[in-house]
Amino acid sequence: MWAFCFILLTSYATLSECKAAAGKRHDVRHFPDGFLFGTSTAAYQIEGAWDEDGKSENIWDHLTHEDPCATKDCSNGDIADDSYHQYKRDVEMLRELGLDFYRFSLSWSRLLPTSFPDKINEAGVAYYNNLINEMLKYNIEPMVTLYHWDLPQKLQDLGGWANPNIVDWFGDYARIAFELFGDRVKYWITMNEPREVCYQGYGFVSMAPRLNIQGVAEYMCAKNLLVAHARAYHIYDEEFRALYGGTIGITLSTSWYEPESEREVEAAEDTTQFEWGQYAHPIFSESGDFPPVMKEKIAAKSTAQGFYRSRLPEFTPEEIEYVRGSSDFFGLNHYTSYLVYRNESVYTANEIPSYYDDMESMVYQPNHWDGSASEWLKKTSWGFYNLLMKIKNDYNNPIIYITENGFSTTSGLDDDDRILYYREYLDAMLDAIEGGAHVEAYTAWSLMDNFEWLAGYTARFGLYEVDFGSPERTRTPRKSAFVYKEIVRSRSLDWHYESDSTSMTIDEGH
Ligand code: NOJ
């Protein structure tokens, strides 16, 4: 084992990868008492019914209709999984899997077609009431995300997250959601993955609204989004918590950044601070505010580039206090890791100004890491362990809910790669729990195949395969669904478990 470990460790793997590879994976490991299991989806990715019953246009409707081949397969979410009509089947699948909770998101433009509180769309309210009530009938807890990337287009026309007024707009929308559903929803997530919203949508072109105003717009978005998140948190905290006793937090996308060599430790840490410390530091650190390294680097570069002030907006002291501590848990989406280095090339590789130029580092994934159907997703469970331990150590051991983790394949029911991914990541998570990380819930992404943003339907993340050619979008369990069901049922990870079933049943009590 140790010779094997030595080889692995010299190639930047960690002890946890080493342990897994050396045989520990064959033990049966148990999850702590009270640990919760779920799956996750998001409104635009599954609902369809894009203009039905009074729903108005959002930024993904707009993008995919204006530029139909913006997506890899020229697809859109007009129908997607048709969950607007098939929600009972979705709940049936949750019951088949025996899950504790289901994370889904609300469509702002379905609930508030004008974007504002002047008109509440009763059909939209009825849809979410039906879904929530159907889940509760079978003791499946709703975990509701308020914002999963589908901003009403009208608000985008007003500048979207770059407009500071969005703090009020989002606060109003959040209050209405708490009023409508707070009696039954006890788990709230304000925002999903701010980095993807701001960097990919405002500083680049890989998400709607594809503004590509580099080195400027992503930082304006980040500040407004954080204050808007805090607004929703405080509204819940002050007006609804005592009444309903729920919990509310934010979900961040958190990759692991591994130094390519010992010389690159600082570059990897700086990358971490830009990539998700940007959102974690203001909320979870003791001092609040953007990470010092971002403030310093962007201010210095802005001056040298001829700007009159830093391109990174400042929080006022009141805003720092308002945002600090505004999350009851660390909602964590995690998929993969990157290697990081910094050399002369970083000063010429990127546009100036730009986010990556500010960061001054390069990230990549070696070819020999196990890949998926998404070019950015490689299986590196050792990074998950490292990440969880870092969050524990850097932010005073917060409660962590894993709100997404998963693997993409192409179509097909035999998904051994996905099974291996889930097992390795759950194993790494159990290592971190043993190491003291306060992880209380795990959410598999995704319940079923769905619209994977600019990848369209080419990358499948589902435990259930969806037949997008059939009118009712037939859902069929993959092999991984049977394995996940057994993990949830037994509350343990057994590497030997194999299922040859092809039909799912609902176990007693679900
Ligand atoms: C993160 C996002 O929250 C989700 O919408 C997306 O489909 C998955 N990652 C997979 O890329």
Boltz pocket constraint, residues with backbone or C-beta under 6 A from the ligand:
constraints:
  - pocket:
      binder: B
      contacts: [[A, 42], [A, 45], [A, 192], [A, 193], [A, 333], [A, 404], [A, 445], [A, 451], [A, 452], [A, 453], [A, 461]]
      max_distance: 6.0
